[in-house]
Amino acid sequence: MALSEGAMIPNVMLTAADGTALSLQGLVGAPLVLYFYPKDDTPGCTREAQDFSALAPDFAALGARILGVSKDEPAKHQKFAAKYDLKVMLATDADGHVLEAFGAWVEKSMYGKKYLGIERSTFLFGADGRLVRAWPKVKVPGHAADVLAAARALG
């Protein structure tokens, strides 16, 4: 991972699902779950978004925000969120600079062919903007609950 525990949240911009600019540093002040996923409306990504959405009230009770990021366009995020009644914020990193800053843009291999893509990964930041924990190479089943347990341990 490009960030190590204790590192401050990078000063980077994303595009929110409504098309507005979204600063990661602007989210400091409350715990933040930042997760990167490959593509809207695919089985694993849908399950992950639904799992985080199901636990959104528990995260909210801790004051924590949840932000999912992919390279999908804002309009696609809006359709994805509406289709599955998602309770998480979604954002776009169209040029991949945020993915690269977090080490989530990696070389992958499928059927012997190499390509660049998004590695499913999650980062938990404390209210002070410091990285508390990172989960690289996420497997979806049970992951949202694991992140919630780590968020509860913050205090």
DSSP file (Angstrom, degrees, kcal/mol; ACC not computed):
  #  RESIDUE AA STRUCTURE BP1 BP2  ACC     N-H-->O    O-->H-N    N-H-->O    O-->H-N    TCO  KAPPA ALPHA  PHI   PSI    X-CA   Y-CA   Z-CA
    1    1 A M              0   0    0      0, 0.0   102,-0.2     0, 0.0   101,-0.1   0.000 360.0 360.0 360.0 146.8    0.0    0.0    0.0
    2    2 A A        +     0   0    0    100,-0.7     2,-0.4    98,-0.1   101,-0.2   0.759 360.0  57.1 -74.6 -24.9    1.2    3.5   -0.7
    3    3 A L  S    S-     0   0    0     99,-0.4     2,-0.3     4,-0.1     3,-0.0  -0.865  71.6-152.7-109.3 142.5    0.1    4.8    2.7
    4    4 A S    >   -     0   0    0     -2,-0.4     3,-2.3     1,-0.1   127,-0.3  -0.774  39.5 -78.6-108.4 159.3    1.3    3.4    6.0
    5    5 A E  T 3  S+     0   0    0     -2,-0.3   127,-0.2     1,-0.3    -1,-0.1  -0.253 119.5  30.2 -56.0 138.2   -0.6    3.5    9.3
    6    6 A G  T 3  S+     0   0    0    125,-3.0    -1,-0.3     1,-0.4   126,-0.1   0.184  88.2 131.7  94.8 -15.0   -0.4    7.0   10.9
    7    7 A A    <   -     0   0    0     -3,-2.3   124,-3.2   124,-0.1    -1,-0.4  -0.380  61.1-112.1 -68.5 147.7   -0.1    8.8    7.5
    8    8 A M  B     -A  130   0A   0    122,-0.2   122,-0.2     1,-0.1   121,-0.1  -0.501  38.6 -92.6 -78.2 150.1   -2.3   11.8    7.0
    9    9 A I        -     0   0    0    120,-2.3    -1,-0.1    -2,-0.2    19,-0.0  -0.405  52.4-107.2 -60.9 133.1   -5.1   11.6    4.5
   10   10 A P        -     0   0    0      0, 0.0     2,-1.6     0, 0.0    15,-0.2  -0.241  20.8-116.3 -65.3 152.7   -3.8   12.9    1.1
   11   11 A N        +     0   0    0     13,-0.1     2,-0.3    14,-0.1    12,-0.0  -0.658  66.2 138.0 -87.7  80.9   -4.9   16.3   -0.2
   12   12 A V        -     0   0    0     -2,-1.6    12,-2.3    86,-0.0    13,-0.4  -0.876  45.4-131.8-129.1 159.2   -6.6   15.0   -3.3
   13   13 A M  E     +B   23   0B   0     -2,-0.3     2,-0.2    10,-0.2    10,-0.2  -0.872  19.7 179.0-114.8 144.4   -9.8   15.7   -5.1
   14   14 A L  E     -B   22   0B   0      8,-2.9     8,-2.7    -2,-0.4     2,-0.5  -0.751  32.4-110.3-125.5 175.3  -12.5   13.3   -6.4
   15   15 A T  E     -BC  21  92B   0     77,-2.1    77,-3.2    -2,-0.2     6,-0.2  -0.969  31.8-136.4-112.7 121.5  -15.8   13.9   -8.2
   16   16 A A  E >   - C   0  91B   0      4,-3.2     3,-2.3    -2,-0.5    75,-0.2  -0.209  30.1-100.7 -68.9 164.8  -18.9   13.2   -6.1
   17   17 A A  T 3  S+     0   0    0     73,-1.3    61,-0.3     1,-0.3    -1,-0.1   0.760 124.6  57.3 -59.8 -25.4  -21.8   11.3   -7.7
   18   18 A D  T 3  S-     0   0    0      2,-0.1    -1,-0.3    59,-0.1     3,-0.1   0.416 122.3-106.9 -86.5   3.5  -23.7   14.6   -8.1
   19   19 A G  S <  S+     0   0    0     -3,-2.3    -2,-0.1     1,-0.3     2,-0.1   0.379  78.1 128.3  91.5  -3.9  -20.7   15.9  -10.2
   20   20 A T        -     0   0    0      1,-0.1    -4,-3.2    -5,-0.1    -1,-0.3  -0.451  67.4 -96.0 -83.9 159.4  -19.3   18.3   -7.6
   21   21 A A  E     -B   15   0B   0     -6,-0.2     2,-0.4    -2,-0.1    -6,-0.2  -0.505  37.8-161.9 -72.7 140.9  -15.7   18.4   -6.5
   22   22 A L  E     -B   14   0B   0     -8,-2.7    -8,-2.9    -2,-0.2     2,-0.5  -0.979   4.3-155.3-131.6 118.4  -15.0   16.4   -3.3
   23   23 A S  E     -B   13   0B   0     -2,-0.4     4,-0.4   -10,-0.2     3,-0.2  -0.802   9.5-151.2 -93.7 127.6  -11.9   16.9   -1.2
   24   24 A L  S >  S+     0   0    0    -12,-2.3     3,-1.8    -2,-0.5     4,-0.2   0.912 101.3  53.9 -62.5 -40.0  -10.7   14.0    0.9
   25   25 A Q  G >  S+     0   0    0    -13,-0.4     3,-1.4     1,-0.3    -1,-0.2   0.795  97.8  65.7 -64.9 -25.4   -9.2   16.5    3.4
   26   26 A G  G 3  S+     0   0    0      1,-0.2    -1,-0.3    -3,-0.2    -2,-0.2   0.635  94.8  59.2 -68.3 -13.2  -12.6   18.2    3.6
   27   27 A L  G X  S+     0   0    0     -3,-1.8     3,-0.9    -4,-0.4    -1,-0.2   0.475  78.6 114.7 -93.4  -4.1  -13.9   15.0    5.2
   28   28 A V  T <   +     0   0    0     -3,-1.4   100,-0.1    -4,-0.2    99,-0.1  -0.394  50.9  65.5 -65.3 144.1  -11.5   15.2    8.1
   29   29 A G  T 3  S+     0   0    0     98,-1.5    -1,-0.2     1,-0.3    98,-0.2   0.158 101.4  49.0 124.4 -14.1  -13.2   15.7   11.4
   30   30 A A  S <  S-     0   0    0     -3,-0.9    -1,-0.3    96,-0.2    34,-0.1  -0.973 100.4 -84.9-145.0 153.0  -15.0   12.4   11.5
   31   31 A P        -     0   0    0      0, 0.0    34,-2.5     0, 0.0     2,-0.4  -0.303  47.3-154.6 -57.5 147.0  -13.8    8.9   11.0
   32   32 A L  E     -dE  65 125B   0     93,-2.3    93,-3.0    32,-0.2     2,-0.7  -0.992  16.2-159.5-133.1 128.0  -13.8    7.9    7.3
   33   33 A V  E     -dE  66 124B   0     32,-2.9    34,-3.1    -2,-0.4     2,-0.6  -0.939  18.0-173.8-100.5 115.9  -14.0    4.5    5.6
   34   34 A L  E     -dE  67 123B   0     89,-3.1    89,-2.8    -2,-0.7     2,-0.4  -0.951   4.8-179.7-113.9 116.9  -12.6    4.9    2.1
   35   35 A Y  E     -dE  68 122B   0     32,-2.8    34,-2.9    -2,-0.6     2,-0.4  -0.962  16.4-151.4-124.8 140.1  -13.0    1.9   -0.1
   36   36 A F  E     +dE  69 121B   0     85,-3.2    85,-1.3    -2,-0.4    34,-0.2  -0.868  19.5 176.4-105.1 135.2  -11.8    1.4   -3.7
   37   37 A Y        -     0   0    0     32,-2.3    34,-0.3    -2,-0.4     3,-0.1  -0.972  32.3-123.7-140.1 153.0  -13.7   -1.0   -5.9
   38   38 A P  S    S-     0   0    0      0, 0.0    33,-0.5     0, 0.0     2,-0.3   0.903  78.2  -7.4 -67.5 -45.8  -13.4   -2.0   -9.6
   39   39 A K    >   -     0   0    0     31,-0.1     3,-0.8    32,-0.1     6,-0.2  -0.973  63.3-109.0-162.0 136.7  -16.8   -1.3  -11.2
   40   40 A D  T 3  S+     0   0    0     -2,-0.3     6,-0.1     1,-0.2    37,-0.1  -0.275  97.8  15.6 -59.4 147.5  -20.4   -0.3  -10.5
   41   41 A D  T 3  S+     0   0    0      1,-0.2    -1,-0.2     2,-0.1     3,-0.0   0.757  89.5 125.6  60.5  32.2  -23.1   -2.9  -10.8
   42   42 A T  S <> S-     0   0    0     -3,-0.8     4,-3.0     1,-0.1     5,-0.3  -0.843  73.0-104.9-111.5 158.0  -20.8   -6.0  -10.9
   43   43 A P  H  > S+     0   0    0      0, 0.0     4,-2.4     0, 0.0     5,-0.2   0.895 115.1  37.9 -53.6 -53.5  -21.5   -8.9   -8.5
   44   44 A G  H  > S+     0   0    0      1,-0.2     4,-2.2     2,-0.2     5,-0.1   0.898 119.5  47.3 -66.9 -40.0  -18.6   -8.3   -6.0
   45   45 A C  H  > S+     0   0    0     -6,-0.2     4,-2.3     2,-0.2    -1,-0.2   0.868 112.5  49.8 -70.3 -36.4  -18.8   -4.5   -6.1
   46   46 A T  H  X S+     0   0    0     -4,-3.0     4,-2.7     2,-0.2     5,-0.2   0.936 111.0  49.2 -65.8 -46.0  -22.5   -4.6   -5.7
   47   47 A R  H  X S+     0   0    0     -4,-2.4     4,-2.6    -5,-0.3    -2,-0.2   0.908 111.5  49.8 -60.2 -42.5  -22.3   -7.0   -2.7
   48   48 A E  H  X S+     0   0    0     -4,-2.2     4,-2.5     2,-0.2     5,-0.2   0.934 112.3  46.5 -63.0 -46.5  -19.6   -4.8   -1.1
   49   49 A A  H  X S+     0   0    0     -4,-2.3     4,-2.3     1,-0.2    38,-0.3   0.891 113.9  48.9 -63.5 -39.5  -21.7   -1.6   -1.5
   50   50 A Q  H  X S+     0   0    0     -4,-2.7     4,-2.6     2,-0.2    -2,-0.2   0.893 110.2  51.2 -66.8 -39.5  -24.8   -3.4   -0.2
   51   51 A D  H  X S+     0   0    0     -4,-2.6     4,-1.4     2,-0.2    -2,-0.2   0.933 113.0  44.4 -64.1 -45.7  -22.8   -4.7    2.8
   52   52 A F  H  < S+     0   0    0     -4,-2.5     4,-0.4     1,-0.2    -1,-0.2   0.894 113.6  52.1 -64.8 -38.0  -21.5   -1.3    3.7
   53   53 A S  H >< S+     0   0    0     -4,-2.3     3,-1.0    -5,-0.2    -2,-0.2   0.903 105.7  53.8 -63.9 -41.0  -25.0    0.2    3.1
   54   54 A A  H 3< S+     0   0    0     -4,-2.6    -1,-0.2     1,-0.3    -2,-0.2   0.837 115.5  40.4 -62.1 -32.3  -26.6   -2.4    5.5
   55   55 A L  T >X S+     0   0    0     -4,-1.4     4,-2.2     1,-0.2     3,-0.7   0.396  84.8 105.0 -96.3   2.5  -24.1   -1.3    8.2
   56   56 A A  H <> S+     0   0    0     -3,-1.0     4,-2.9    -4,-0.4     5,-0.2   0.863  77.3  53.9 -53.9 -41.1  -24.4    2.4    7.4
   57   57 A P  H 3> S+     0   0    0      0, 0.0     4,-1.9     0, 0.0    -1,-0.3   0.884 109.1  49.3 -62.2 -35.1  -26.5    3.1   10.5
   58   58 A D  H <> S+     0   0    0     -3,-0.7     4,-0.7     2,-0.2    -2,-0.2   0.902 113.0  46.1 -69.0 -40.7  -23.9    1.5   12.7
   59   59 A F  H ><>S+     0   0    0     -4,-2.2     5,-2.5     1,-0.2     3,-1.0   0.921 111.6  52.6 -64.9 -42.9  -21.1    3.5   11.1
   60   60 A A  H ><5S+     0   0    0     -4,-2.9     3,-1.5     1,-0.3    -2,-0.2   0.861 101.6  59.6 -61.6 -36.4  -23.2    6.7   11.4
   61   61 A A  H 3<5S+     0   0    0     -4,-1.9    -1,-0.3     1,-0.3    -2,-0.2   0.777 106.9  47.8 -62.9 -24.9  -23.7    6.0   15.1
   62   62 A L  T <<5S-     0   0    0     -3,-1.0    -1,-0.3    -4,-0.7    -2,-0.2   0.456 120.4-112.7 -90.5  -2.7  -19.9    6.2   15.4
   63   63 A G  T < 5S+     0   0    0     -3,-1.5     2,-0.3    -4,-0.3    -3,-0.2   0.581  70.3 145.3  81.4  10.3  -19.9    9.4   13.4
   64   64 A A      < -     0   0    0     -5,-2.5     2,-0.3    -6,-0.2    -1,-0.3  -0.585  38.6-149.1 -89.1 143.7  -18.1    7.6   10.6
   65   65 A R  E     -d   32   0B   0    -34,-2.5   -32,-2.9    -2,-0.3     2,-0.4  -0.761   6.2-146.7-103.4 154.3  -18.6    8.3    6.9
   66   66 A I  E     -d   33   0B   0     -2,-0.3    23,-1.9   -34,-0.2     2,-0.4  -0.990  15.7-179.0-124.7 129.0  -18.3    5.7    4.1
   67   67 A L  E     -df  34  89B   0    -34,-3.1   -32,-2.8    -2,-0.4     2,-0.4  -0.975   9.3-161.8-132.6 118.9  -17.0    6.7    0.7
   68   68 A G  E     -df  35  90B   0     21,-2.9    23,-2.4    -2,-0.4     2,-0.4  -0.834  12.2-165.2 -99.0 137.1  -16.7    4.2   -2.2
   69   69 A V  E     +df  36  91B   0    -34,-2.9   -32,-2.3    -2,-0.4     2,-0.3  -0.979  20.0 144.7-129.7 132.6  -14.4    5.2   -5.1
   70   70 A S  E     - f   0  92B   0     21,-1.7    23,-2.2    -2,-0.4   -31,-0.1  -0.832  57.6-102.0-143.1-175.6  -14.1    3.8   -8.6
   71   71 A K  S    S+     0   0    0    -33,-0.5    21,-0.1    -2,-0.3   -32,-0.1   0.449  78.9 122.4 -91.0  -1.0  -13.3    5.2  -12.1
   72   72 A D  S    S-     0   0    0     19,-0.2    -2,-0.2     1,-0.1    21,-0.1  -0.263  71.8 -99.8 -61.9 148.8  -17.0    5.0  -13.1
   73   73 A E    >>  -     0   0    0      1,-0.1     4,-2.0    19,-0.1     3,-0.6  -0.298  30.1-111.5 -66.8 151.7  -18.6    8.3  -14.2
   74   74 A P  H 3> S+     0   0    0      0, 0.0     4,-2.3     0, 0.0     5,-0.2   0.870 117.7  55.5 -52.5 -41.1  -20.8   10.2  -11.7
   75   75 A A  H 3> S+     0   0    0      1,-0.2     4,-2.0     2,-0.2     5,-0.1   0.879 106.9  50.3 -62.2 -36.6  -24.0    9.4  -13.7
   76   76 A K  H <> S+     0   0    0     -3,-0.6     4,-2.6     2,-0.2    -1,-0.2   0.890 108.3  52.9 -68.2 -38.6  -23.2    5.7  -13.5
   77   77 A H  H  X S+     0   0    0     -4,-2.0     4,-3.0     2,-0.2     5,-0.2   0.920 107.7  51.9 -59.9 -43.2  -22.7    6.0   -9.7
   78   78 A Q  H  X S+     0   0    0     -4,-2.3     4,-2.3   -61,-0.3    -2,-0.2   0.921 111.7  45.3 -61.5 -44.0  -26.1    7.7   -9.4
   79   79 A K  H  X S+     0   0    0     -4,-2.0     4,-2.8     2,-0.2    -1,-0.2   0.911 114.0  49.9 -64.3 -42.9  -27.8    4.9  -11.3
   80   80 A F  H  X S+     0   0    0     -4,-2.6     4,-1.7     2,-0.2    -2,-0.2   0.930 112.6  46.5 -60.6 -48.5  -25.9    2.2   -9.3
   81   81 A A  H  X>S+     0   0    0     -4,-3.0     5,-2.1     1,-0.2     4,-0.6   0.898 115.6  45.7 -63.6 -41.5  -26.9    3.9   -6.0
   82   82 A A  H ><5S+     0   0    0     -4,-2.3     3,-0.6    -5,-0.2    -2,-0.2   0.913 109.3  54.7 -68.9 -42.5  -30.6    4.2   -7.0
   83   83 A K  H 3<5S+     0   0    0     -4,-2.8    -1,-0.2     1,-0.2    -2,-0.2   0.869 122.7  27.3 -59.0 -39.2  -30.8    0.7   -8.3
   84   84 A Y  H 3<5S-     0   0    0     -4,-1.7    -1,-0.2    -5,-0.2    -2,-0.2   0.285 103.9-121.0-109.4   8.9  -29.6   -0.9   -5.1
   85   85 A D  T <<5 -     0   0    0     -3,-0.6    -3,-0.2    -4,-0.6    -4,-0.1   0.921  42.8-165.6  50.7  50.2  -30.8    1.9   -2.6
   86   86 A L      < -     0   0    0     -5,-2.1    -1,-0.1    -6,-0.2   -36,-0.1  -0.374  22.9-160.7 -71.3 144.3  -27.2    2.4   -1.5
   87   87 A K        +     0   0    0    -38,-0.3     2,-0.3    -2,-0.1   -21,-0.2   0.089  63.4  89.8-111.0  19.2  -26.6    4.3    1.7
   88   88 A V  S    S-     0   0    0    -23,-0.1     2,-0.2   -39,-0.0   -21,-0.2  -0.847  79.8-111.1-114.9 152.3  -22.9    5.1    1.0
   89   89 A M  E     - f   0  67B   0    -23,-1.9   -21,-2.9    -2,-0.3     2,-0.4  -0.582  32.5-157.1 -76.5 144.2  -21.4    8.0   -0.8
   90   90 A L  E     - f   0  68B   0     -2,-0.2   -73,-1.3   -23,-0.2     2,-0.3  -0.953  11.3-177.3-123.2 146.5  -19.8    7.2   -4.1
   91   91 A A  E     -Cf  16  69B   0    -23,-2.4   -21,-1.7    -2,-0.4     2,-0.4  -0.955  19.4-126.1-142.0 160.0  -17.1    9.2   -6.0
   92   92 A T  E     -Cf  15  70B   0    -77,-3.2   -77,-2.1    -2,-0.3     2,-0.4  -0.877  11.8-172.6-111.0 136.2  -15.2    9.1   -9.2
   93   93 A D    >   +     0   0    0    -23,-2.2     3,-0.9    -2,-0.4     6,-0.1  -0.707  18.5 172.9-119.6  75.7  -11.5    9.1   -9.8
   94   94 A A  T 3  S+     0   0    0     -2,-0.4    -1,-0.1     1,-0.3   -23,-0.1   0.849  76.2  37.4 -58.3 -41.7  -11.6    9.4  -13.5
   95   95 A D  T 3  S-     0   0    0     -3,-0.1    -1,-0.3     1,-0.0   -24,-0.1   0.519 104.7-124.7 -93.3  -3.5   -7.8    9.9  -14.1
   96   96 A G    <>  +     0   0    0     -3,-0.9     4,-2.4   -26,-0.1     5,-0.2   0.540  69.9 128.9  80.1   6.6   -6.7    7.5  -11.4
   97   97 A H  H  > S+     0   0    0      1,-0.2     4,-1.9     2,-0.2     5,-0.1   0.863  77.0  45.6 -66.3 -34.0   -4.5    9.9   -9.5
   98   98 A V  H  > S+     0   0    0      2,-0.2     4,-1.7     1,-0.2     6,-0.2   0.914 111.0  53.0 -73.4 -42.3   -6.2    9.0   -6.1
   99   99 A L  H  4>S+     0   0    0      1,-0.2     5,-2.8     2,-0.2     6,-0.8   0.915 111.5  47.0 -55.4 -44.2   -6.1    5.3   -6.9
  100  100 A E  H ><5S+     0   0    0     -4,-2.4     3,-1.2     1,-0.2    -1,-0.2   0.903 107.4  55.9 -65.7 -41.0   -2.3    5.7   -7.5
  101  101 A A  H 3<5S+     0   0    0     -4,-1.9    -1,-0.2     1,-0.3    -2,-0.2   0.822 113.5  41.7 -60.9 -30.7   -1.8    7.7   -4.3
  102  102 A F  T 3<5S-     0   0    0     -4,-1.7  -100,-0.7    -3,-0.1   -99,-0.4   0.413 113.0-116.5 -96.8   1.0   -3.4    4.9   -2.3
  103  103 A G  T < 5S+     0   0    0     -3,-1.2    -3,-0.2    -4,-0.4    -4,-0.1   0.738  81.4 121.8  72.1  22.0   -1.6    2.1   -4.2
  104  104 A A      < +     0   0    0     -5,-2.8    15,-3.2    -6,-0.2     2,-0.8   0.470  49.0  82.4 -97.2  -3.3   -4.9    0.8   -5.5
  105  105 A W  E     +H  118   0C   0     -6,-0.8     2,-0.3    13,-0.2    13,-0.2  -0.892  68.8 156.6-101.4 106.7   -4.1    1.0   -9.2
  106  106 A V  E     -H  117   0C   0     11,-2.7    11,-2.7    -2,-0.8     2,-0.4  -0.807  49.5 -94.2-132.6 164.2   -2.1   -2.1   -9.8
  107  107 A E  E     -H  116   0C   0     -2,-0.3     2,-0.3     9,-0.2     9,-0.3  -0.689  47.3-176.4 -78.4 130.9   -1.0   -4.6  -12.5
  108  108 A K  E     -H  115   0C   0      7,-4.0     7,-2.2    -2,-0.4     2,-0.4  -0.745  14.6-143.8-121.9 170.4   -3.4   -7.5  -12.6
  109  109 A S  E     +H  114   0C   0     -2,-0.3     2,-0.4     5,-0.2     5,-0.2  -0.994  16.0 175.0-141.5 132.9   -3.5  -10.7  -14.6
  110  110 A M  E >  S-H  113   0C   0      3,-2.5     3,-2.0    -2,-0.4    -2,-0.0  -0.975  77.4 -12.7-138.8 124.5   -6.4  -12.6  -16.1
  111  111 A Y  T 3  S-     0   0    0     -2,-0.4     3,-0.1     1,-0.3    -1,-0.1   0.856 129.3 -54.8  54.8  37.4   -5.9  -15.7  -18.3
  112  112 A G  T 3  S+     0   0    0      1,-0.2     2,-0.5     0, 0.0    -1,-0.3   0.408 113.1 119.0  80.8  -2.8   -2.3  -14.9  -18.6
  113  113 A K  E <   -H  110   0C   0     -3,-2.0    -3,-2.5     2,-0.0     2,-0.3  -0.845  54.8-143.5-100.4 130.5   -2.9  -11.3  -19.9
  114  114 A K  E     +H  109   0C   0     -2,-0.5     2,-0.3    -5,-0.2    -5,-0.2  -0.701  29.7 154.0 -94.1 143.4   -1.6   -8.4  -17.8
  115  115 A Y  E     -H  108   0C   0     -7,-2.2    -7,-4.0    -2,-0.3     2,-0.4  -0.966  42.8-101.6-156.8 164.6   -3.5   -5.2  -17.4
  116  116 A L  E     +H  107   0C   0     -2,-0.3     2,-0.3    -9,-0.3    -9,-0.2  -0.782  52.5 143.8 -94.3 138.8   -3.8   -2.2  -15.0
  117  117 A G  E     -H  106   0C   0    -11,-2.7   -11,-2.7    -2,-0.4     2,-0.5  -0.948  50.2 -71.6-160.7 178.8   -6.9   -2.2  -12.8
  118  118 A I  E     -H  105   0C   0     -2,-0.3     2,-0.6   -13,-0.2   -13,-0.2  -0.696  35.7-145.5 -86.7 126.5   -8.3   -1.3   -9.4
  119  119 A E        -     0   0    0    -15,-3.2     2,-0.3    -2,-0.5   -83,-0.2  -0.821  28.3-115.7 -88.3 122.7   -7.3   -3.5   -6.4
  120  120 A R        +     0   0    0     -2,-0.6    18,-2.7    18,-0.2     2,-0.3  -0.426  57.3 152.3 -59.7 118.1  -10.3   -3.8   -4.1
  121  121 A S  E     -E   36   0B   0    -85,-1.3   -85,-3.2    -2,-0.3     2,-0.3  -0.987  31.7-150.3-152.0 155.5   -8.9   -2.1   -0.9
  122  122 A T  E     -EG  35 135B   0     13,-2.1    13,-3.1    -2,-0.3     2,-0.4  -0.969   4.2-165.0-134.1 145.3  -10.2   -0.2    2.1
  123  123 A F  E     -EG  34 134B   0    -89,-2.8   -89,-3.1    -2,-0.3     2,-0.6  -0.997   6.8-155.6-131.7 133.3   -8.7    2.5    4.4
  124  124 A L  E     -EG  33 133B   0      9,-2.9     8,-3.3    -2,-0.4     9,-1.5  -0.948  13.3-170.2-111.5 119.0  -10.0    3.6    7.8
  125  125 A F  E     -EG  32 131B   0    -93,-3.0   -93,-2.3    -2,-0.6     6,-0.2  -0.872  17.6-129.3-107.3 140.5   -9.0    7.1    8.8
  126  126 A G    >   -     0   0    0      4,-2.6     3,-2.3    -2,-0.4   -97,-0.3  -0.268  38.3 -93.6 -75.6 171.9   -9.6    8.5   12.3
  127  127 A A  T 3  S+     0   0    0      1,-0.3   -98,-1.5   -98,-0.2   -97,-0.2   0.750 126.1  61.9 -59.6 -24.2  -11.3   11.9   12.9
  128  128 A D  T 3  S-     0   0    0   -100,-0.1    -1,-0.3     2,-0.1     3,-0.1   0.468 119.3-109.1 -82.0  -1.3   -7.9   13.5   12.9
  129  129 A G  S <  S+     0   0    0     -3,-2.3  -120,-2.3     1,-0.3     2,-0.3   0.531  74.8 134.5  87.7   6.2   -7.3   12.4    9.3
  130  130 A R  B     -A    8   0A   0   -122,-0.2    -4,-2.6     1,-0.1     2,-0.4  -0.715  63.2-109.8 -92.5 140.9   -4.6    9.8   10.2
  131  131 A L  E     +G  125   0B   0   -124,-3.2  -125,-3.0    -2,-0.3    -6,-0.3  -0.531  35.8 176.6 -68.9 122.6   -4.7    6.3    8.6
  132  132 A V  E     -     0   0B   0     -8,-3.3     2,-0.3    -2,-0.4    -7,-0.2   0.821  64.2  -6.0 -94.4 -41.2   -5.7    3.8   11.3
  133  133 A R  E     -G  124   0B   0     -9,-1.5    -9,-2.9  -129,-0.1     2,-0.4  -0.991  55.5-155.7-158.3 146.8   -5.9    0.7    9.2
  134  134 A A  E     -G  123   0B   0     -2,-0.3   -11,-0.2   -11,-0.2  -129,-0.1  -0.971   2.7-161.0-126.2 142.8   -5.6   -0.5    5.6
  135  135 A W  E     -G  122   0B   0    -13,-3.1   -13,-2.1    -2,-0.4     3,-0.4  -0.913  14.9-170.3-121.0 100.2   -7.1   -3.6    4.0
  136  136 A P        +     0   0    0      0, 0.0   -15,-0.2     0, 0.0   -16,-0.1  -0.510  68.1  17.2 -83.6 160.7   -5.4   -4.5    0.7
  137  137 A K  S    S-     0   0    0     -2,-0.2   -16,-0.2     1,-0.1   -17,-0.0   0.890  89.1-155.3  47.5  53.9   -6.7   -7.2   -1.6
  138  138 A V        -     0   0    0    -18,-2.7     2,-0.5    -3,-0.4   -18,-0.2  -0.300  14.6-151.9 -64.3 137.0  -10.1   -7.3    0.0
  139  139 A K        -     0   0    0      1,-0.1     4,-0.2     2,-0.1    -1,-0.0  -0.961  18.5-138.8-103.4 128.7  -12.4  -10.3   -0.1
  140  140 A V  S >> S+     0   0    0     -2,-0.5     3,-2.4     2,-0.1     4,-0.5   0.882  72.0  93.6 -64.0 -47.7  -16.0   -9.1    0.1
  141  141 A P  T 34 S-     0   0    0      0, 0.0    -2,-0.1     0, 0.0   -93,-0.0  -0.256 109.7  -6.2 -56.8 121.8  -17.7  -11.6    2.4
  142  142 A G  T 3> S+     0   0    0      1,-0.0     4,-1.8    -2,-0.0     5,-0.1   0.374 100.6 116.9  80.3  -4.5  -17.5  -10.3    6.0
  143  143 A H  H <> S+     0   0    0     -3,-2.4     4,-2.4     1,-0.2     5,-0.2   0.931  70.9  51.2 -65.5 -46.4  -15.3   -7.3    5.1
  144  144 A A  H  X S+     0   0    0     -4,-0.5     4,-2.3     1,-0.2    -1,-0.2   0.887 110.5  50.8 -59.8 -38.3  -17.8   -4.5    6.0
  145  145 A A  H  > S+     0   0    0      2,-0.2     4,-2.2     1,-0.2    -1,-0.2   0.879 108.6  51.8 -66.4 -37.4  -18.3   -6.1    9.4
  146  146 A D  H  X S+     0   0    0     -4,-1.8     4,-1.9     2,-0.2    -2,-0.2   0.906 110.4  48.2 -63.8 -41.1  -14.5   -6.3    9.9
  147  147 A V  H  X S+     0   0    0     -4,-2.4     4,-2.4     2,-0.2    -2,-0.2   0.900 109.8  52.7 -66.8 -40.2  -14.2   -2.6    9.0
  148  148 A L  H  X S+     0   0    0     -4,-2.3     4,-2.5    -5,-0.2    -2,-0.2   0.911 107.2  52.0 -61.2 -42.3  -17.1   -1.7   11.4
  149  149 A A  H  X S+     0   0    0     -4,-2.2     4,-1.4     1,-0.2    -1,-0.2   0.906 110.8  47.7 -60.8 -41.7  -15.3   -3.6   14.2
  150  150 A A  H  < S+     0   0    0     -4,-1.9     4,-0.4     1,-0.2    -1,-0.2   0.886 110.8  51.5 -66.9 -38.0  -12.1   -1.6   13.6
  151  151 A A  H >< S+     0   0    0     -4,-2.4     3,-1.2     1,-0.2     4,-0.3   0.886 107.4  52.9 -65.8 -38.3  -14.1    1.7   13.5
  152  152 A R  H >< S+     0   0    0     -4,-2.5     3,-1.2     1,-0.2    -1,-0.2   0.848 102.2  60.2 -63.7 -32.9  -15.7    0.8   16.9
  153  153 A A  T 3< S+     0   0    0     -4,-1.4    -1,-0.2     1,-0.2    -2,-0.2   0.606  84.1  81.9 -71.5 -10.9  -12.2    0.3   18.3
  154  154 A L  T <         0   0    0     -3,-1.2    -1,-0.2    -4,-0.4    -2,-0.2   0.776 360.0 360.0 -67.1 -24.4  -11.4    3.9   17.5
  155  155 A G    <         0   0    0     -3,-1.2    -2,-0.2    -4,-0.3    -3,-0.1   0.415 360.0 360.0 153.4 360.0  -13.1    5.0   20.7
